[in-house]
Amino acid sequence: MSNTTETTLPYEECRGVLRVYSDGSIVRSPKPSFDVPVHDDGSVAWKDVVFDHTHQLQLRLYKPAAAKSKLPIFYYIHGGGFCIGSRAWPNCQNYCFQLALSLQAVIVSPDYRLAPEHRLPAAIDDGFTAVKWLQTQAVSEEPDTWLTDVADFGNVFISGDSAGGNIAHNLAVQIEAGSPELAPVQVKGYVFLAPFFGGTILSKSEAEGPKEAFLNWELIDRFWRLSIPIGETTDHPLVNPFGPNSRSLEEVPFDPILVVVGGSDLLKDRAEDYAKRLKAWGNKIEYVEFEGKQHGFFTIDPNSEASKELMLIVKRFITENSS
């Protein structure tokens, strides 16, 4: 695209890395939104693997460099409103370093196709493909021993941050408790970090949240407009778990779920409502709210007291629900 076109056409911008112009053209910057130093001190080993050759999608694997015994597997699906983000962004990599060491786990951080080039359900489909990839490793006659020497395939947890939390929810619905179709891989629980849900009727926290919030309503609305299928609304079943056309979750068997949200996050009310409904239906649900914290506080300031407390909560959740 010429510079003339870029400067004359109106556009929508997401975190400085995605521009969608009024003529439908799209410009992505290779520079991440969170351009912070990578803190790689060698205590965590990592590498990239292609998990979907059709779409050339990669995931990044992490493990404590000193690992000698079998460790739980913890998926970390990045956020970004379904429109931005990557396993390779430095903020994501730094957080996965912390997860690997603090949880003493193998971390699997997959990419997924982004909107608006690839609208929902592409991201959900890619999340499932990333989990099925783990199954192929578990049953392979020629597995990647870098992974299999330390990975406990019977002790898997799936987590997601924001849009990644939405993906993790939709995977939980699809996989169901006990994960029979993934054998010998067994999912033991899910961690939804500020899950990105929506709906046509605004929640109180969405309607009254401050305009200066890290994730304000203007940006939430833009992410949804760019990511939901053309012609659909935010009551789409992949967006609103309790929408008018959504599958009833009352009869869905879920593995244990930990839902985490900041008290000042505009997504708070939806996360809390989600946890209360599933718990009322008899599921093992834990809801944790960090008072005064904004969306993504744990990756924006991973060394804060709240972020450290969250890591301890996640570690306890894994311990309580492990084999």
Steps between C-alpha positions, in 0.01 A plus 500: 500500500630846414564758768250728325222246551598445861488868585174582317278207599344486848596198703452316827805422711566232759785563746718658230566172316186449291332748267181416312421755229158601373566329166550170684879491469701397803847600618676314779818619665766240583574694818315371809270722704699420811858555390677398822834320547493120502632368831658174388756396762528138389298357789222406256560307179270577207443437133245549223306220329259507204172345618286579193677467165187600306497848652870507598416557866764458769501450873778574744600237754664580833638284779721561804855439376575285804186283462564131552160363608161497331330839517141615445425663165353851507362666187523878494291648217581868449250784485451795268130524422539227235668770286856541628760317706746216448681228688818685395411838653750570781232554767356158417841336505596658833175383656554147372849500654338585833230238457753225423709577809226590747267215406782252424315406185541458127340805340336482157436842346323471162432763239165513321367673191407863565205713397388680294683290239374189678184561697355266761482202520855481354670572835288236680576242233872572526488466878352153462761408239772605746357264763462215249868552410586402857309175451704419189815546708367271772431213259782553249750222437759769433411771752693814575695384805573864594134501600414141581790444741350748746130534405223331696231455234249392762530829683406784263358843581370745240520871576432810298542874548212726384417379146705194593265452796207501259679237291566292813129518594391386156753217515360394838151482348625305201729261687273445806602346831747214491609591142427147364576589135850619593622177664763438623510877554281593795395856579472551876385860510472843340620846600316796347694823551265797442302307237378708206123449482242736352131558438265752343370610842787671679595396850529765772881486494505538121254790498652689791870413467744791474590618150866508601501129595774289343225306323226761456162455334609663174774241456279210615237601244761532226645156573156341478406681178821378338485142626140374497364346177363754251132566565508360855468680834677462835230253598676249272540172695881522490483850652210481746483162682148585616367668186156429349648262241767343721504137603376452855801438722292359784540143374864533387743309726800721576837423651597733791527867397682792661367841388721803575418867439605845615241695700540805272489298177203586275467123440452432874122466510488247218776290657325505838163413348659214307656354815181534705284330238732205447545456875122504553475215249727286714837553333825541691562870442731736686464876447777738605473878468795733558363824641588813305699315233452565130486269204820300450666621822695175530689544171521881506666491844600136556710584807222674694373349823166419335675323211709295743188410698327393180790269415466333841125457446556338160768270645263392778222440246733274298612311811143445621382370164804302386523126468 
